[in-house]
Amino acid sequence: MKSAVYRQMNEQLHPNPKTVDKLIEQTRPQKSIFGKFSRLPKPARTAILTALIVALSSTTLTVASDNSAEFRDMLYSISPRVGALFSPVMMSDVSQGIQMTVEAVYINGDDAEFIISLKDLEGDRISKSAGLNDSYHIIRPIYFDMSSYGCAGLGYDPETQKRRYHIFTHEPNAGKFWGDTLSFSVSEIMYGMNFVREKVPVPIDLTQVDYNPKTVSGAFLNEKGHGSGGTGTIYFDEYSAEYLVPQTPQDFIDEIQLTGIGWKNGYLHIQNCIENWNGNSHIGYYLVAENGDILESFTVSWKETSSEYFETFFEVKPEELKNYQVYAEYVTGGEILKGNWEVKFPLKNLE
Amino acid sequence: MQNDEEIIRKYADMVYRMAFAHVRRHADADDIFQEVFLRYLKKRPQFENEEHEKRWFLKVTTNCAKSYLTSAWMRYFVPLEGEIFKEPEENRLSEALSQLPPKYRDVIHLHYYEGYKTEEIAEILRRKPDTVRKQLSRAREQLKEILKEEFS
């Protein structure tokens, strides 16, 4: 095998031209896209956008359902994009006293997006912190893998007591096999979590950092399932890093325990542990300077028996530590409700 | 002075190929590709020269690819794509590369495709030169083992 083959392979790889165009579109002033258009009445905007979508896309599908102006306005209130592109569905299923409604859907090529809502018909389990615990699936005639997917909360409406979510999925070649119907299902709902999404100061004293902490090599990660992720543009090789040897856990925030804080090889380390981890609780740290600047960080997590460890690394010099205050965002608590929520709806091809 | 469109067009293939080297799937490489340029548009970093600019994109691509591959949903399920290249020999190499750890694929790509030396790769990936040297050597050995052929 020659390295020329590797070069030859790579020469065949190019990004999707539509993706490139979409990115370039974002670099252009918004005014040129919307201009007078945004001043048109909403029904007119809807009509124009719908016509544009039909004209531009040969693979867009919609559901066969009513498309009332009132409902369309609700979709617009989520975002102009949702209002313009999504088709109303408004079909529900009830399990465990909780109603799951598929409110709207947008299917384009290999991508499918859903607006769904949850409402507790028997109590107040569904609040702004309720989540789907990654338990949603798409069922269609041909198995849909959802090779990548994500879910974003759209807030809680106290008036209707509904919690809404925007779910997006992608499966290569899915666009060829959508068929006439689609089912969306959820099997677990997580509720009762304590979400602290705004950065709050936490009681970590950066003048008391251990500068000679006991550490172990990151090689141990090779034998474990682990996760990692960074903020901003930091690149961090978790296998080459050193990790704090966990110390006696100290109660910290709810079920999150502090197991170490130290400085080694150019990094400040903050290590936490959550016993009997439910897959949901986690903590993210920020070092914030007086002027509000936030230092980028990288976090690695791994499982040890029934506990999950999180170690966050900040590239910072010891003499600079005094300039920072530690802040955190975290999610704790939560109970899982198992059920079977499934909505099946018809699709109509707009080709 | 280059505008954003020129920058995107200039580095589109390079970013996509670096992302693909790490994740080995078109769908994922597409997502990472978008993420890299969205970070660029959000941050608008100032570059000292063209090489600095190029290395920034390579570094951020490996960073995004790494975060992507270890995100919650990717940990559950990563199906492989079928044959994606024209020649059988290319598909064999692609399959062999898929069996290597992503960190090895990064150094392979930066060395064999982007043409960087060990020290330069270490600088881009923020690894020690010794680590990069070992990773390159182990990657070659593993490829050789998988392909039962010389990769030079």
Interface residues (C-beta under 8 A of the other chain):
Chain A: M1 K2 S3 V5 Y6 R7 Q8 M9 N10 Q12 L13 H14 P15 N16 T19 V20 K22 L23 I24 Q26 T27 D110 D134 D145 M146 S147 S148 Y149 G150 H170 E171 P172 G225 H226 G227 S228 G229 G230 G232 T233 I234 Y235 F236 D237 Y239 S240
Chain B: N3 D4 E5 I8 R9 A12 D13 V15 Y16 R17 F20 A21 R25 H26 A27 D28 A29 D30 D31 F33 Q34 F37 L38 R39 L41 K43 P45 W56 K59 V60 T62 N63 K66 S67 T70 S71 A72 W73 M74 R75 Y76 F77 V78 P79 E81 F85 K86 E87 E89 E90 R92 L93 S94 K103 I108 H109 Y112 Y113 L125 R126 R127 K128 T131 L143 L147 E149 E150 F151 S152
